[in-house]
Amino acid sequence: MRSKPRWLVREIPRGRRIFEVQTLLSDLGLNTVCHFAKCPNRGECFSKGTATFLIMGNVCTRNCRFCAISHGVPGPLAEDEPARVAEAARRLHLKHVVVTSVTRDDLPDGGAQHFARTIAALRSIRRDIVVEVLTPDFQGLRESIMTVIEARPNIFNHNVETVPRLYPSARPEASYALSLEVLRGVKKCKGDRYTKSGLMVGLGETRDEVVSVMRDLRGVGCDIVTIGQYLQPSRDHLEVHEYVHPEVFEAYKHMGEEIGFRFVASAPYVRSSYNASAFFEGCRKAQVC
């Protein structure tokens, strides 16, 4: 692995709150993408009493070359998981909840009903809770996408992850065009739902390609975009091609705003669900259409 530049070096948060959140999640038998995807912001988020819930297990049916989550044959769905997610949100006093999942191509609906049940469980504990879902592509199944939309999440997030040229090496089992169609479909069916997407940089993409992706996303009505630095989870994953300078991230932010996104988060440690509540508030206050 390449040595990290100075702007990626930061202190690891510590404190009792981190332990409390970890204990609560363990007691309720819940997974988080923070842990299984080896998110570099895990300590910071746990110290603030937040976490991104990973539903439908911790084994993915796909094998993206950038992702730390294990690939294999997942187990059966836990029917009580939505209730446990809601209980965790209640105990943590969350006003904004982010729910994501592994990809479950083994399920007829890709797990859409499980997403819907989780959203319903969260709404049952607090009617005004903001629910953000970060979903797989559901293999483009319109019925699955509609199932999630009709459960009324406030934000529908689906990541394109990288530029289309790098899909064969980074996301060989996914389709850039299909990911755009998922986001387009959400806006077409429910124009009042905020849509969101994110991508990593540092995999060998060019700046023009990043800007092109932003234009594509805005072209399908995407409201929020997040851009962060790819960090290699292990030696078995794709290598970092470049550590992108913070000034470049700032340039991407300005370009995204010019393109017309309601909110752009662009910095080395930005991730899809990082500071999601603050990003959502920024989006709601934006005047850009």
Secondary structure, DSSP 4 states (H G I P E B T S, - for coil): -PPPPGGG--PPP-SHHHHHHHHHHHHTT-EEHHHHTT-TTHHHHHHTT--EEEES-SEESS--TT--SEES------TTHHHHHHHHHHHHT-SEEEEEE---TTSTTTTHHHHHHHHHHHHHH-TT-EEEEE---GGG-HHHHHHHHHT--SEEE---BS-GGGHHHH-TT--HHHHHHHHHHHHHH-TTSEEEEEEEE-SS--HHHHHHHHHHHHHTT--EEEEEE---SSTTSPPP-----HHHHHHHHHHHHHHT-SEEEESTT--TTTTHHHHHHHHHH----
